[in-house]
Amino acid sequence: MEYELTSSIDQGILEVTLTGKGGKEKAAEILYKISDLVKTIKPKSVLIDAQLMQDRMDLMASYHLIHSLPPGTPHLKSAVVDREENKEISDFCETVSENAGYIIRFFTDREAARTWLKS
């Protein structure tokens, strides 16, 4: 099954849920779709739930992806929810994103992510 992206808005937070397979082959496409949603909806913040994604990018692909975000992507406070088993890549992405000027934190609990976004 290829990836599926669903979204909703709740209290100014754009909530995006990803399921299926994406990996590094679809990562840029997914990121551009989320960027387009952000530009259209203009939320206060973004929550991306990737817990149901079946595969991940490697560290190098993550680095390149973060540094090739679409032009004009707003620097919104963003939270990514993922499984504990992906902590190494999540920690790496958080650091690289911060160094690129993005405010992104990774969580394993959706409610903790929402609480952080509202703070």
Protein Blocks (a to p, Z undefined) as FASTA:
>chain_A
ZZddddddeehiacdddehjfbjmlmmmmmmmmmmmmmmnopabdcddfklpcbdcdfkl
mmmmmmmccehiacddddddddfklmmmmmmmmmmmmmnopacdddfbfklmmmmmmZZ
